């Protein structure tokens, strides 16, 4: 299919997605719509095990959400927007995309090759892994500096990752972090040199693909769903996911191969 904002490349079990919107390198409603359509395709393709997002601009992952679109929305009254402040009709498209990323059995990786602020930061927060290039880049949520708050999950995911105290400090002060600061706070999983960033991301994705796909999907589900529950309820989720892996051909084959000192090739079943 024809795409305006996404460049998609299939590499075995890895789907590389480059988000491109020159010259601003911002995220737009059209880009979000294409991401949603892409997720439709990913959900229907069992061969995709890892989904990697990166940015098309040099030194830019996603600069931020398109401010012109936000300003146009701010100019409209609640009546024109079709909802009240307290009772929105439904989660908007960006929220739905981020929730789908978290629910996918596919492992998602944000390869943050440069600046990621506002909506770009928020998209990365919905991915399972965030890898960033170590350079003169920024990562964070500066929305309060223009009179709004993060609107694509930033307040919620920051608080869950960092705790409410740090989330309040960073968001209320519109603080943009350098890559090392973001890594040390726990917002990033890995920091790689700019010069070798693409190769490091490829190796990271290939390592994930080399692992048991059913186990990865089950572990992701148990962690993400269980984190929002009381411990006993989380243990029930873990037990259900564990039982699912134990019923797979891969589990039986891999454990038997390990006992025999042999190598097992994952079948994904």
C-alpha positions, 0 to 999 in steps of 0.5 A: 500500500502507498504510505506518506509517512512510513517507510517499511522494510521487512527483514526476515522476522523483523519489520523496520519502520522509518517514520518520515515527515520532512522537513519538520519531522513531526508526528501528524494525524496522518502519520498516526492513521498510517501507524494504525493501518500498519498495526492492522497488518502486523496483527495479521502476520504471525511471521513478524516477531520484532517491530522496530521504529526509527526516525527519517530525519538526521538526528531526529526520531520524532521532533514532536507532535505537529504544533499547527494541528494542536493549535487548530484544536485549541482554537475550537470550542468544546462544542465544536470538538464534540465533547466536554472536558470531563467526558471525552467520547473516546480515547483519541487515535494516538492513545489507541495506537500506543495501547495497541503497541503495548498489547501486541505479542510482537516485541516493539523497539523504539530506535531513537536516532535523535531528538524525541520530544512530546509525541515522539517521546510518548510513542517511544514510551509505549514500546517495549524497548527504547534504544537511543543514539548518544549525541547532542539530542533531547528526550522528554515532555516539554508540553507545559512550556506551551500551555498544555500537558502531554496528551498521548500518555506521557503523564501516565507512562512517566509516572509508571516508569519513574514514580509520581515525584519524578514525573511531576518534576520533569513534566511541570518543569518541561524538562528535556533530558540529554540521552545519558540523563534519560538512561540513568533515570530508566527511561531508556534501555540502551545508549549506543554511539551515533556512529554504530547506532544502526548496527547496534539496533540491528544486532539488538533486534536480531538477538530478540528474534533468535529467542523463543517467540511464544515465550517472549510474547507470553512474558511481555503479556504477563509483565504488562498486564500483571504490573497493573494488578494486585500481586495475587491477580498478577500471579494468576496472569503469569500462571496462565501465560506460563501454562500457554508456553508449556503447551507449545511444541517449542517448549517441549522441543527446546527443553528436550534438546537442552537435556540432550546438549543439542540446539533447537530451532524455534518454530513459533508453535 
